[in-house]
Amino acid sequence: LVCWVVGTSLGFDGPKGMYDIGLPIKATLFQMYAQRVKRLEMMADEAAGRFQLGGMRAPPTEIPFVVMTSPLNHETTTNYFAQNSYFGLKEEQVRFFPQGTLPALTPEGKIVMTNGSTLSEAPDGNGGIYDALRVSGTLDVLEARGVRSVHVFSVDNAICKVCDPLFIGYCLGQGAAVGNKVVWKASAGEKVGVVAKRNGRPAIIEYSELGEEMAAKVDAEGKLLYGAGNICNHYFTLAFLRQVATAYRESPQVLPYHLAKKKVPYAGEDGNTVVPETPNAVKLEAFIFDSFPLAASSAILEVNREEEFSPVKNAPGAASDSPDTARAMIAALHASWIAKAGGSLEGGGVVEISPLVSYGGEGLKGRTGAPLVATADAPLLLE
């Protein structure tokens, strides 16, 4: 789980994973993701018959849950999980590690000072994951546990199928070192990177680097040529993560830094901190997908946006990519699960099914016999 970002764009002062998008269960993003992992463990135990094996109780399934923080939110995040008993997971299966930071720079290339004595530093982008995994010892821990495959996803995709068995199985079946889930872009101007080829190798081209003219190109049927949108939902073999971490140490250019114009507090002439109203500096960020050309083999899986991509990037009330739109998508998905299980809904209100009850619509047959009611004043929660 990549969760170095904070909830500033949501009007929330804290790690974005601690944000509640307003569903009936009142769960934060962290809780939803952890409980989806827990549900997968339950399903694996049931499918494998682990409760009784040869007359003896077999050890239960345990999926390592690894969280990349930033130095800015590491302590807050670790304390939050501990205070909530790791949302049903075991303490020893949850591991946290902070990514690195880099100084912010002025347009002239000078280091920005937050005040008279403090450098302005920011997380080094989601591409910092490779070196941070190595430096923190997390790669060694995963290898010691016998882990072979890793699912990496961003903290702000509320509907994400964490550790999706279909996606992981598909990548394993393809013999891929790297896998990428994509959704087709809603429009040429949607601000997501796209899958393409760079120098003959599969790559992700960030929307800011594609350009409007290229983004708008279509084929003979009017379909976008560059429409496979990246949603920061990736598969890696552990061996490939180790390969990239080693390559980065030997040749840092394999993960080039990208420039992002930002509003960065700076020291005024008197040494006191000034908060700018417009972008005044650049931050350096590495992208996780810049390593993809190093992979000997890769796989791409296109999925339904309505079932797999509900980003929480904009403030409540925004027309898209907000807590409101994410909440509506999850409610619609859960309502469809009830319908597929033979149930019926009345009232038109918000519907939510706890992650501990169902991961992808399974296990609902016995709970949807009578008509279920969800209204604006009384949303429906199955838990």
C-alpha positions as CSV (number, residue, x, y, z in Angstrom):
1,L,0.0,0.0,0.0
2,V,1.5,3.3,-1.1
3,C,0.3,6.0,1.3
4,W,2.8,8.7,1.5
5,V,0.3,11.4,0.5
6,V,-1.6,13.6,3.0
7,G,-5.3,14.6,2.7
8,T,-4.7,18.3,2.1
9,S,-6.7,18.3,-1.1
10,L,-9.7,16.9,0.8
11,G,-9.5,19.5,3.5
12,F,-8.2,16.8,5.9
13,D,-5.1,17.3,8.0
14,G,-3.6,13.9,8.2
15,P,-2.6,10.8,6.2
16,K,-5.1,10.2,3.4
17,G,-5.5,6.6,4.5
18,M,-7.2,7.9,7.7
19,Y,-9.9,9.6,5.7
20,D,-13.5,8.4,6.0
21,I,-15.4,8.8,2.6
22,G,-18.8,8.7,4.4
23,L,-20.1,5.2,3.9
24,P,-22.5,3.8,6.6
25,I,-19.8,1.7,8.2
26,K,-17.7,4.9,8.9
27,A,-14.5,3.1,7.9
28,T,-11.4,4.9,6.8
29,L,-9.5,3.9,3.7
30,F,-6.9,2.1,5.8
31,Q,-9.6,0.0,7.5
32,M,-11.3,-0.9,4.2
33,Y,-8.0,-2.1,2.7
34,A,-6.9,-4.1,5.7
35,Q,-10.3,-5.8,6.1
36,R,-10.3,-6.8,2.4
37,V,-7.1,-8.6,3.1
38,K,-8.7,-10.2,6.1
39,R,-11.6,-11.4,4.0
40,L,-9.3,-12.9,1.4
41,E,-7.5,-14.8,4.2
42,M,-10.9,-16.2,5.3
43,M,-11.8,-17.2,1.8
44,A,-8.5,-18.9,1.2
45,D,-8.9,-20.9,4.4
46,E,-12.4,-22.0,3.4
47,A,-11.3,-22.9,-0.2
48,A,-8.3,-24.8,1.0
49,G,-10.0,-26.6,3.8
50,R,-7.4,-25.4,6.2
51,F,-9.6,-25.7,9.3
52,Q,-9.1,-29.5,9.3
53,L,-6.3,-31.2,7.4
54,G,-5.6,-34.9,8.2
55,G,-7.3,-34.6,11.5
56,M,-5.1,-31.7,12.5
57,R,-5.8,-27.9,12.4
58,A,-3.6,-26.3,9.8
59,P,-2.1,-22.8,10.2
60,P,-4.5,-20.1,8.9
61,T,-3.6,-18.1,5.8
62,E,-1.6,-15.0,6.5
63,I,-1.1,-12.3,3.8
64,P,1.7,-9.8,4.6
65,F,0.3,-6.3,4.5
66,V,3.1,-3.7,3.8
67,V,2.5,0.0,4.1
68,M,4.9,2.6,2.6
69,T,4.6,5.9,4.5
70,S,6.6,9.1,4.4
71,P,8.7,10.6,7.2
72,L,5.9,13.2,7.5
73,N,3.2,10.7,8.4
74,H,5.0,7.5,9.5
75,E,4.4,7.8,13.3
76,T,0.8,8.9,12.9
77,T,0.1,6.0,10.6
78,T,1.8,3.3,12.7
79,N,0.0,4.6,15.8
80,Y,-3.3,4.6,14.1
81,F,-3.0,0.9,13.1
82,A,-1.9,-0.1,16.6
83,Q,-4.7,1.9,18.2
84,N,-7.2,0.0,16.0
85,S,-5.6,-3.5,16.6
86,Y,-4.5,-3.6,12.9
87,F,-8.2,-4.0,11.9
88,G,-8.2,-7.7,12.5
89,L,-4.8,-8.5,11.1
90,K,-1.9,-9.7,13.2
91,E,0.6,-7.1,14.3
92,E,3.5,-9.2,13.0
93,Q,2.0,-9.4,9.5
94,V,1.7,-5.6,9.1
95,R,4.9,-3.8,8.3
96,F,5.5,-0.1,7.8
97,F,8.5,1.6,6.1
98,P,9.1,5.3,5.2
99,Q,10.2,6.4,1.8
100,G,13.0,8.9,1.2
101,T,12.7,12.6,0.8
102,L,14.3,15.3,-1.4
103,P,14.6,19.0,-1.0
104,A,12.3,21.4,-2.9
105,L,14.0,23.7,-5.4
106,T,13.4,27.2,-6.7
107,P,13.0,27.6,-10.4
108,E,16.7,28.7,-10.4
109,G,17.7,25.4,-8.8
110,K,18.4,26.7,-5.3
111,I,17.2,24.7,-2.2
112,V,14.1,26.1,-0.6
113,M,14.3,26.8,3.2
114,T,11.1,26.5,5.2
115,N,12.5,29.0,7.7
116,G,15.9,30.3,8.6
117,S,17.3,26.9,9.6
118,T,15.2,24.2,8.1
119,L,15.3,22.7,4.6
120,S,12.0,22.1,2.8
121,E,11.8,18.4,2.0
122,A,9.1,16.3,0.4
123,P,8.6,12.6,-0.3
124,D,10.5,11.4,-3.4
125,G,7.4,10.1,-5.3
126,N,5.9,6.6,-5.5
127,G,9.0,5.5,-7.4
128,G,10.9,5.8,-4.1
129,I,9.4,2.5,-3.2
130,Y,12.2,0.4,-4.6
131,D,15.1,1.9,-2.7
132,A,12.9,2.3,0.5
133,L,12.0,-1.5,0.3
134,R,15.7,-2.3,0.3
135,V,17.0,0.3,2.8
136,S,14.3,-0.6,5.3
137,G,15.0,-4.3,5.1
138,T,11.5,-5.0,3.9
139,L,12.7,-6.9,0.8
140,D,14.7,-9.2,3.1
141,V,11.6,-9.8,5.4
142,L,9.4,-10.7,2.4
143,E,12.0,-13.0,1.0
144,A,12.3,-14.7,4.4
145,R,8.6,-15.3,4.4
146,G,8.7,-17.0,1.0
147,V,6.8,-14.2,-0.8
148,R,7.0,-14.4,-4.6
149,S,4.4,-11.9,-5.8
150,V,3.5,-8.4,-4.6
151,H,0.4,-6.3,-5.3
152,V,1.1,-2.5,-5.1
153,F,-1.7,0.0,-5.1
154,S,-2.3,3.7,-4.2
155,V,-4.1,4.7,-1.0
156,D,-6.6,6.9,-2.8
157,N,-8.5,4.3,-4.8
158,A,-11.3,3.5,-2.4
159,I,-12.8,0.6,-4.4
160,C,-9.5,-1.2,-5.0
161,K,-9.5,-5.0,-5.0
162,V,-6.6,-5.5,-2.6
163,C,-4.4,-8.5,-3.5
164,D,-6.9,-9.3,-6.3
165,P,-6.6,-13.1,-6.9
166,L,-7.7,-12.7,-10.5
167,F,-5.1,-10.1,-11.3
168,I,-2.3,-12.0,-9.5
169,G,-3.3,-15.3,-11.1
170,Y,-3.4,-13.6,-14.6
171,C,0.1,-12.2,-14.1
172,L,1.5,-15.5,-12.8
173,G,-0.1,-17.3,-15.8
174,Q,1.5,-14.9,-18.2
175,G,4.9,-15.4,-16.5
176,A,5.1,-11.6,-16.0
177,A,7.7,-9.8,-13.9
178,V,5.5,-6.7,-14.0
179,G,1.7,-6.4,-14.3
180,N,-0.5,-3.3,-14.7
181,K,-4.3,-2.9,-14.3
182,V,-5.8,-0.3,-16.6
183,V,-9.2,1.3,-17.2
184,W,-10.1,2.9,-20.5
185,K,-9.9,6.7,-20.2
186,A,-13.2,8.5,-19.8
187,S,-12.0,11.2,-22.2
188,A,-8.8,12.3,-23.9
189,G,-8.3,14.9,-21.3
190,E,-8.5,12.6,-18.2
191,K,-5.4,13.2,-16.1
192,V,-4.0,9.7,-15.9
193,G,-1.0,8.1,-17.5
194,V,-1.4,5.7,-20.3
195,V,0.2,2.4,-21.4
196,A,2.3,2.9,-24.5
197,K,5.7,1.8,-25.9
198,R,8.9,3.9,-25.4
199,N,11.9,2.8,-27.4
200,G,10.0,-0.4,-28.3
201,R,9.5,-1.3,-24.6
202,P,6.2,-1.3,-22.6
203,A,6.0,1.9,-20.5
204,I,3.6,4.3,-18.8
205,I,3.6,7.8,-20.2
206,E,2.4,10.4,-17.6
207,Y,-0.5,12.6,-18.8
208,S,1.6,15.8,-18.4
209,E,4.2,14.3,-20.7
210,L,1.9,12.9,-23.4
211,G,0.6,16.3,-24.7
212,E,-2.9,17.3,-25.8
213,E,-2.3,16.4,-29.4
214,M,-1.1,12.8,-28.8
215,A,-3.8,12.3,-26.1
216,A,-6.5,13.1,-28.5
217,K,-5.4,10.8,-31.3
218,V,-7.9,8.1,-32.3
219,D,-8.0,5.1,-34.6
220,A,-10.2,4.4,-37.6
221,E,-13.1,3.6,-35.3
222,G,-12.8,6.7,-33.3
223,K,-11.2,4.9,-30.3
224,L,-8.4,6.6,-28.4
225,L,-5.0,5.4,-29.5
226,Y,-3.7,6.1,-26.0
227,G,-6.7,5.2,-23.9
228,A,-5.4,2.4,-21.5
229,G,-5.3,4.5,-18.4
230,N,-2.9,3.8,-15.6
231,I,-4.6,3.6,-12.1
232,C,-1.5,2.9,-10.0
233,N,-2.5,-0.8,-9.5
234,H,0.6,-3.0,-10.1
235,Y,1.9,-6.5,-9.8
236,F,5.6,-7.3,-9.2
237,T,7.6,-10.4,-8.6
238,L,9.7,-10.0,-5.6
239,A,12.7,-10.8,-7.7
240,F,11.9,-7.8,-10.0
241,L,11.6,-5.4,-7.0
242,R,15.1,-6.6,-5.9
243,Q,16.4,-6.2,-9.5
244,V,15.2,-2.6,-9.7
245,A,16.5,-1.7,-6.2
246,T,19.9,-3.0,-7.2
247,A,19.9,-1.3,-10.6
248,Y,18.9,2.0,-9.0
249,R,21.9,1.9,-6.7
250,E,24.3,1.1,-9.5
251,S,22.6,3.4,-12.1
252,P,20.2,6.0,-10.6
253,Q,19.1,7.1,-14.1
254,V,16.9,4.0,-14.4
255,L,14.4,6.0,-12.2
256,P,14.7,9.6,-13.5
257,Y,13.2,12.4,-11.4
258,H,10.3,14.3,-12.8
259,L,9.6,18.0,-12.0
260,A,6.3,19.0,-10.3
261,K,5.5,22.6,-9.7
262,K,4.1,23.1,-6.2
263,K,3.2,25.7,-3.6
264,V,6.0,25.3,-1.1
265,P,6.2,27.3,2.2
266,Y,9.5,29.3,2.2
267,A,11.6,31.5,4.5
268,G,11.0,35.2,4.0
269,E,13.6,37.9,4.4
270,D,13.1,37.9,8.2
271,G,13.5,34.1,8.3
272,N,9.8,33.5,9.1
273,T,7.8,31.0,7.0
274,V,5.7,32.4,4.1
275,V,2.9,30.4,2.6
276,P,2.6,31.2,-1.1
277,E,-0.7,31.5,-3.0
278,T,0.7,30.2,-6.3
279,P,3.3,27.6,-7.2
280,N,6.8,28.9,-6.4
281,A,9.0,25.8,-6.4
282,V,9.6,22.4,-8.0
283,K,9.6,19.1,-6.2
284,L,11.5,16.0,-7.6
285,E,9.5,12.8,-7.9
286,A,10.3,9.4,-9.2
287,F,7.5,7.4,-10.8
288,I,7.0,3.7,-9.9
289,F,6.3,2.8,-13.5
290,D,9.6,4.1,-14.9
291,S,11.1,0.8,-14.0
292,F,8.8,-1.2,-16.3
293,P,11.1,-1.2,-19.3
294,L,13.6,-3.2,-17.2
295,A,11.1,-6.1,-17.0
296,A,11.8,-9.1,-19.3
297,S,8.0,-9.7,-19.5
298,S,4.9,-7.8,-18.6
299,A,1.1,-8.2,-18.5
300,I,-1.7,-5.7,-18.8
301,L,-5.3,-6.4,-17.6
302,E,-8.1,-4.0,-18.5
303,V,-10.8,-3.9,-15.9
304,N,-14.2,-2.1,-15.5
305,R,-13.9,1.4,-14.1
306,E,-17.2,1.0,-12.3
307,E,-15.8,-1.9,-10.3
308,E,-12.2,-1.0,-9.8
309,F,-11.4,2.8,-10.0
310,S,-12.9,5.3,-7.6
311,P,-10.1,7.8,-6.9
312,V,-10.4,10.2,-3.9
313,K,-8.3,13.2,-5.0
314,N,-10.7,16.2,-4.9
315,A,-12.5,17.9,-2.1
316,P,-16.1,16.9,-1.1
317,G,-18.6,18.4,-3.6
318,A,-16.3,18.2,-6.6
319,A,-17.9,16.8,-9.7
320,S,-15.3,13.9,-10.1
321,D,-12.7,12.0,-8.1
322,S,-14.2,13.0,-4.8
323,P,-15.3,11.2,-1.6
324,D,-18.9,11.7,-2.9
325,T,-18.2,10.0,-6.3
326,A,-16.2,7.2,-4.6
327,R,-19.0,6.6,-2.1
328,A,-21.6,6.5,-4.9
329,M,-19.5,4.0,-6.9
330,I,-19.1,1.6,-4.0
331,A,-22.8,1.8,-3.1
332,A,-23.7,1.0,-6.8
333,L,-21.3,-1.9,-6.9
334,H,-22.6,-3.4,-3.6
335,A,-26.2,-3.0,-4.8
336,S,-25.3,-4.9,-7.9
337,W,-23.8,-7.7,-5.7
338,I,-27.2,-8.0,-3.9
339,A,-29.1,-8.2,-7.2
340,K,-26.7,-10.9,-8.5
341,A,-27.3,-12.8,-5.3
342,G,-31.1,-12.8,-6.0
343,G,-32.0,-10.0,-3.7
344,S,-34.0,-6.8,-4.3
345,L,-33.5,-3.3,-3.0
346,E,-36.0,-0.6,-2.2
347,G,-35.7,3.1,-1.3
348,G,-32.8,4.3,-3.4
349,G,-30.5,5.0,-0.5
350,V,-26.8,4.2,0.0
351,V,-25.9,0.5,0.3
352,E,-22.7,-0.9,1.9
353,I,-21.5,-4.4,2.4
354,S,-18.7,-4.8,5.0
355,P,-15.4,-6.0,3.5
356,L,-15.5,-8.8,6.2
357,V,-18.8,-10.1,4.7
358,S,-17.9,-10.1,1.0
359,Y,-14.8,-9.3,-1.1
360,G,-16.3,-9.4,-4.5
361,G,-20.0,-10.4,-4.1
362,E,-19.5,-13.9,-2.7
363,G,-21.3,-15.2,0.3
364,L,-24.5,-13.1,0.0
365,K,-27.1,-15.8,-1.0
366,G,-28.4,-16.4,2.5
367,R,-28.7,-12.7,3.4
368,T,-30.8,-11.3,0.5
369,G,-34.0,-13.3,0.8
370,A,-36.4,-10.6,1.8
371,P,-36.5,-7.2,0.1
372,L,-33.9,-4.9,1.5
373,V,-34.5,-1.2,2.2
374,A,-32.1,1.7,2.0
375,T,-33.3,5.3,2.2
376,A,-31.5,8.6,2.4
377,D,-32.2,8.7,6.2
378,A,-31.5,5.0,6.8
379,P,-28.7,3.6,4.6
380,L,-28.3,-0.2,4.4
381,L,-25.3,-1.8,6.0
382,L,-24.6,-5.6,5.8
383,E,-22.0,-6.6,8.3
